[in-house]
Amino acid sequence: MKVSLQSKITLYPLSIQKDKKNYIVEEPISGDFFELPEISVDAIKRLDKGEGLAAIEKTLKDSYPEEEVDIIEFVDQLVELGLVQDVDGVRVNRDKEKQAKSVSNAGGFLWIPHWVGHLFFNGTMNKVYLLLLVSNVLILILNPELLPHYKDIFLFDSMVLNVINYLLISIVLILIHEFGHVLAIRSYDLPAKLSIGHRLIFIVFETDLTQAWKLDPKQRNILYLAGMSFEQIILFLSFGFMLLFPDANFVGILSIIVLDIFIKSIYQCCFYMKTDVYYVVENVTGCYNLMESGKIYLSSFLKRHQKSGKNHKEMFQNEWNLIRIYSAFYIVGVFLTLLLTVLYFLPQLYYMFSTIYFNILGAGDRAALWDAIVFLVQTTFMLVLLVYLARKERRKN
C-alpha cells in the first residue's frame, strides 16, 4: 500500500499525554504504548483534524526548522506501528478487531476491587514501606549476625528436601512480590497480567505493568516498587521473630526467607538487567532506552573509537551524562553479581554436589544414595525448564 502526498489517512483513536521529555501515545484498541516527540504528536493531531499530508509537511517544516521532515516516511512508520486504520479508504490492519478482543478477554485481575489495592498503596502506606526499609537496614547494621549465610538453605540432611523447601519458599515470596505489583496497579483501577520468565538462572514470575503508562511518572514508581514494599514487611517480621525467639524451630525457615529477599534485593541493583529499581531510574530520568543506550556507550568506550564516541554523543544529546553515569552502575551491577556468586552460589553448589558425590560413592546409607539420584534428576529437570524458557523468550523477541 503506497502512501503519497495526496493520500487520505485515518488513524485509530489515540490517547496522548505529556511525559517528562516527550509524549506517551496509547492505541486503546490493542493497548500498545509509544513514546513520541512533540513534532510527531503535532503531526498526529493534524492528521486527526483531516489536514492533507502536503499541508502538514509544510507546516511542520516551518514550525520545526531544525528537524528533518518527511511526512510520507512518518505515515509509513505509523502504519508499521499499527496506528493507521485506513489509507484512501482501504483498511490497513484487518486483525485489529481480533487483537482488541484478545486484549479485552485477557483478564488482568479485574476481580480485585481497586479500593482493595488502595488499602495497601496510598500516601500513608507508601511512607510506612519506606520506614520499614530504613528499619531493616538499621537492624542489619546493629545485628550483623542476622546477615544470611550460604548454608542457611540446608535445613535437612536430604538435598532433595533442601531444594524443594527452598523452591517452595522462594515461589511463595515471588508470588507475594508480584501480588504487590498487582495490588498497586489495581489501586489505580488498571489491569495486570502474570507470566513466567527468567533472570539469569532463576525462573521467575513477571507482572505486566504496561498499563502503567496511563499514569504520571510519580504514580508509576509506586507500581514498580510495590513488590519490594511487600518484601520489606516480610523482612521486618522475620527479623523481629529471629531476635525475639532466637532458639525457636522456625528460625531456620526465617533464615531462608531473609537469604532469599537479601539476594533478590541486591539483584534489584544490578542494572544490566531490567529490574524494578531500573525501571524507577528510567522513569525518574525520562530516559526510556537507558539500558540500550548504555550498552552502545560501553561498546564504543571499550573499542576506544573516538570518532564513534563523538557520534554517539551527538545521538544521545542531553542524555549523554546520564548514560555515562548509568554505564558505571551497569558495571557495578556485574561486579555485584560476581560477588553474590562467590559468596553464595558457588559455595552452595560446591556443598550440594560434593555431598551428592560422596553419597553416590557410598559414603552414606541407601537413603542417601537414592537422595543423590533424585537430586540429579531434579536438577536436570530444572535445567531443561530453564533452557525451554530461554528459547521461548528468544523466539518471542
N, C-alpha and C positions, 0 to 999 in steps of 0.2 A: 504494500500500500504506500504509494508515493505522495508525500506532502509537498505542496507548493505554496507560494505566497498568496494564491487565490483560494486556498483550501479553507473550508469552514470547520472549525474544531469545536467539539462538545466534550467537556470534561465531566467526570463523575463528581458528585458533590464532595467538596473537600472542606475540612476543618483546619483553620490556620491560627496558630498562636505564637506570640513573640517569645523567644528564648533569650539566653544570655547574649549570644552573638548573632545568631541567625534566627530562623523561624522553623517551627515544627509543624509539618503538614501531615494531617491524617486523612486517609481514604477510608471512611467509615464502613463501607461495604465489606472490604477484606480485613479491615483492622490494621493495615500497614501504616507505618510512620516513616517520614523522611525529613531530613534536615536540609533546608534550602536557604540560600542567601536572599537578601532583600530584593535584588533585581529579578530573581526567579519568581518570587511571590508577587511582585508587581506585574510581571508578565501573566501569571495565572489569573490574577484579578481582572486584568484587561481581557483575557480570553473569556472569562465568565460573563463579562459585560457584552460580549459579542463583537468586539473590535476585530478588524481584519488583521492578518498577520503582517502585511506590509506596513500598516499604520503603527502597529505595536513595535515593530523593529525600529522604525524611525524615531518613535517617542523614547524608546529605551536608549538609543544611541545619543539622543540629546540630553537625557536625564542622567546617564551614567557614561560620561565621555571617556573614562579610564578603563571601562570594561569592553571586552570583545563581544559583540552581539551578533548572534546568528539564530534567528527565531525558528528557522526550519530545523536546525540541529537540536534546538531546545525541545521542540514539539516531538521530534523523534525520540528523545530521551524520556519525555512524558509517556509516550506510547510504550516504551520498554518497561517503564515502572508500573504500567497498568493503570494510569490515571486518566487516559483518554477513552471516552465512551464510544465516540464515532468520528470518522473523518469524511466529510462531504456526504453525510447521511448513511455511511456504511459502518456497521458495528465492528469494533476492533477486537474486543475481548468477549467472546461468547461464553466463556467459562466463568465469568464474574458472578453470575447468579448462583452457580453451583458452589463457588467459593464462599459466597455470602451465607448460603445455607449451612455449609460445613462449619463456618465460624459461629453461627447462631446456635448450632447444636453442640458446641464444644464444652458445655457445662460451665466450668470456671468457678466452682464453689459458690454459686449464686444462692444456694440454700442457706448459707450463713448470713443472717441479717447484718446490715452494715453497722447497726448500733452495738452488736457484739464485738466487732473489730474495734469500734471506737472506745469500748471499755478498756482495752489493752493499749491503745495508741491514741493518746491525746496529750495536751500540753503538760499535764501533771505527771502522767506515767512516763513520758519521754525524759523528764528530769529525774525520775526515780531510777530509770535504767542507767543514766549517766552516773548517778550517785553509787549505784551498785558496782559499776565498772571501777570507779575510783576506790571503793571499799575493797574490792577483790585484789587490786594491785597492792594496796596497803597491807592486806592480810598476808600476802605472799612475802612482802618485804620484811614484815615483823615476825613471820613464821616460816623461814626458809625450808624447814623440814617438810612443809606441805608441797614443795616443788615435786612434780611427778618424776618417777624413776622408770627406766625401761622395763624393769621386771614386774611392774605393777599389774601387767595383764596376765601374769602367770599365777593364778589363784589355785590351780589344781595340778596334780601330777600328770594328768592326761592332757596332751597337747590339743587333741580334738576338742575337748571340753573348753580349754582356754580360748581357742579360736572361735568356737560357737558362742561362748559367753561374751567375748569382746565384740563380735559381729552384731549380736543382738543388742547390746548396749549402744553400740555405735549407730545402728539403724534407728533405734528409738530416739537418740539425740539428734540425728539428721532430720527425722520426721518432725520433731519439736522445733528445730531450727526453721525448716521450711514452712511449718504451720504458722510460725511468727510472720513470715512474709505474706502468707495467705490472709491472715487476720488483718495485717496492716493495709493491704490493698483493698480488702473488703470494708475497712473503715471509711474508705472513700467511695464505696458502692461500685467498685470496679471488679471485673472477673480476673481469675488467675488460674493457671494450669500447671500441673506437676508432670515432670518427665524424668527419665533415668539417663544419667550421663556418667562422665568420669573426670577426675582431676588427677593427672599423673597416673599412679597405680591404684587409685581409690575409686570405687564405684559409688556414685552419689545420686541423690535426688536433686532436681533443679526446679525452681519455680519460675514460670514465665511471667515476667513483670513488664511485658511490652506495653500494657495499657497505662503504665506509669507516665508515659509521655504526654498523657492528657493533663497531668498536674504540673504545677510550677516546680522549679528545681528544689526548693526547700522541702516541699512535700515528698518529692521523690527520695530524698535522703532518708526519711523516716522508713520508707519501704525497703530500701537497700540494707539498713542497719537493723531491721526488725528481728531477723534470725539471731544475730549476735546479742540483741537485747534480751531475748528469751534465755539464751545461754548464760547471761550474767546472773539471772535469777537462780538457775540450777547450780552454777558455780558457787554463788554466795551461800546457798543452803548446804551444799556439800562441805564447804569449808567449816561452816558452823557446826554441823554434826561431827565432823572429824575432830574439831577442837573440844567439843563438849563430851564426846564419847570415844576417846582415842583407842580404847581396847575392845570396842564392840565388834561383833562378827561382820556387820555390814560395812565396815571401814574399807575392806578390800574392794567392794563394788564401787564405793565412793571414790577410791583412788583411781580406778579405771575411768570413771566419769571425768575426774579432774584431768587425767592424762589426755583423754580424747579431746576435751574442749581446749586444753592448753595448746596442743599441737595444731588443731584447726584454727585457733586464734592467731597463731604465728603465721600459718599459711595465708591468712587474710592479708597479711602484709607483704606477700610475695607477688609483686606487681607484674611479673612476667606472665601471670595468669589473670583472667578477668574475674577477680573475687568481688565480694560485696564492698570491701573498702576501696578497691579500684574503681568501682562504679561511682562511689561517693566522690572520689577525687576527680574523676571525669566529669561528673555532674557539677561540682563546685566550680571547676575551671571553665566549663563550657567547651572543652576540647574533647569531642566525642570520638576522635580517632587517635587517642593518646598512645595506645599500645602500638598501633600500626606505624604512626609517625616516629615513635621512639625506636622501633626496630630499624627503620630507614636511617635514622641518625646514627645508631650504633654501628650499622653496617658500613656507612660511609666513613665513620670515625676509625673503625678497625682497618679499613682498607687504606686509610690515610690519603684519600684522593681529595686534595684541597679544592680542586675545581668542582667536584661533586658536592662537597660540603657547602660551597658557596651557593650552588643551585638549590640545594635543599633549604638553605636559609631563606632564599627568596620565595621558595614554595610555601614554607610554613609561616613566613612573615611575623606577625606579632606573637605567635605561639612558640617561637624559637627557644627563648629562655626556659619556658615551661617544659618543653620537650627535653631539653638538656638535663633539667632537674629530675624529670621522670626517669630518664635513662640511667641516672645514678641510682635511683631507688630500684630500678629494674635489676641492676647488677647486685645490689644489696639483697634483693629477694632470692636471687640464685644462691648467694652465699648462705642465706638463712636456711634454704632447702638442704644444702650440703651439711650445714651444722646439725639440723634435725636428723639427717641420715646417719651422721657419725655418732651422735649422742643417743639416738633411739632406735632407728630402723635396723641398722647393721648389727648392733648388739642383740636386738630381739631375734633377727634372722639367725644369727650365729647360735644363740641359745637354743632356739627351736630345732634347727637342723642338726646341731651337734647332739642334742638329746635323742632325736629321731634316729640318727646314725648309730649311736651306741645301742639303742633299743633293738634295731634291726640286726645288729651283730650279736644280740643275745645277752646284753648287759642286764636287761630287766626280765620280768616274768613273761608268760604268754600274753597276758592282758596288755603289757607294754608293747609287745611286738605287733599285736593287732591294732593298737592305738597308732603306732607309727605308719602302718599300711593305710589305715583310713585317713590319716592326716595327709599323706602323699596324694591320695585320690581327691581329697577335699581341696588341696592346693591346686592340683591340675584343673579341676572344675572351675575354680575362681579365675585362673589364668585364661582359660578358654572363654569364659564370660567376658573378661576384660578385653580380650582381642576382638571378640564379636562386637562389643560396644564401640571400640575404637574404629573398626571398619565401617560400622553403621554411621558413625558421626562423620567419617571421611566421605562416604557416599553422599550424605546429606549436604555437606559443604560443597 
